[in-house]
Amino acid sequence: MRISAPLARVGAVLSAVAALVLGGLAPTAQAANGWTTYTVNAPNATYYGIYASGSEAWIVGTVNPYPTDSTVLQHFDGRSWSPITAPNVGDARAITGTSASDLWIGGSADAVNATAHFDGQQWTTYPVPDQWNVVQMLAVAPNNAWAVTQTPANSPVYHGQRLIHFDGSSWTVVTPPQVAGYTEPDIHLSGSGAGDVWVNYSDRDGRENTLLRASGTSFTAIPSPGYGASIVPLSDTDAWASGPAIADSGNGELKSNPLHWDGRSWKPVDDGQKWTSYQPRVAAGGTVWANRTEYFSGYGSVTLVRWSGGRWQTVPGISGLGHDGVFQYAAATPRSAPWALFAQGRDKNRQNIKLYTG
């Protein structure tokens, strides 16, 4: 079953409450180190996902008045952020789209319909198979979207994650034959555009790993970068992934090289340093942006870097001890500037969003 309603009516009560509870965003933006920062006043909510299209962007999250989670959504119109109405999909962690008139949000098992689609005029809600939690989403076209769902926390048996596909009318489970034997799969879903969908399966039980590329709903296996690796593709012949550890000091220092896909194989890219590791985060500005962790006496210092001119270039403004505090990065296209959605810091009532303008 699907439910449609005009944007002005859906969740009107929720949005009115959310506007009172959450407040707005800081009216003035702050610029420093090549980033423009906007601040969410969110004392009773957390935003987890971000999506960008053109000069616009959206963040989705959850306000949690016990016993159920309620969805909150904010929109950036190119100048400022403001709350907008959206259906309740529960604990909303996932957001994707292909344009301002093709937007998806995904939530949790406690919602009757855990996904909702906006076509530019109205929202339509859709249930997912078995009411699992929606943890990742990737839109390809208005009638073509992918998502990853996960066994709900209250399930007596954990079954891992599942890949589901939307064909324009409903969501269905898709199990590629190459991974039919996986019992508790972990799935990483990514893509750089229509016709470029990557699905990396890792089986918790058997420690198996299979990387698939989707064409429609058919899948082709290609060499995998490794168990549990996250992949950031710029195109079908240019992608990056985290690599396995190749050295361990035994005192907390690790060495791993990022891996680059050239359309035929994965090749390590060594930075020549002794104790560093890399985690690709987003394709933006025509290249890959990654977290580089440098280890000193067992402690890791994280810095954002990007691949430029055959080397890693430090991007000022985002760093941290142990982690960078960024929930998610997003860019409208692999050539657009990136957004960074931060977790709440010491001030639990605020959450920052940064747009790279350097």
Secondary structure, 3 states (H helix, E strand, C coil): CCEEEECCCCCHHHHHHHHHHHCCECCCCEEECCEEEEEEECCCEEEEEEEEECCEEEEEEEECCCCCCEEEEEEECCCCEEEECCCCCCCCCEEEEEECCEEEEECCCCCCCCEEEECCCEEEEECCHHHCEEEEEEEEECCEEEEEEECCCCCCCCCCEEEEEECCCCEEEECCHHHCCCCCEEEEEEEEECCEEEEEEEECCCCCEEEEEEECCEEEEECCCCCCCCEEEEECCEEEECCCEEEECCCCCEEECCEEECCCCEEECCCCCCCEEEEEEEEECCEEEEEEEEEECCEEEEEEEEEECCEEEEEEEEEEECCCCEEEEEECCCCCCEEEEECCCCCCCEEEEEEECC
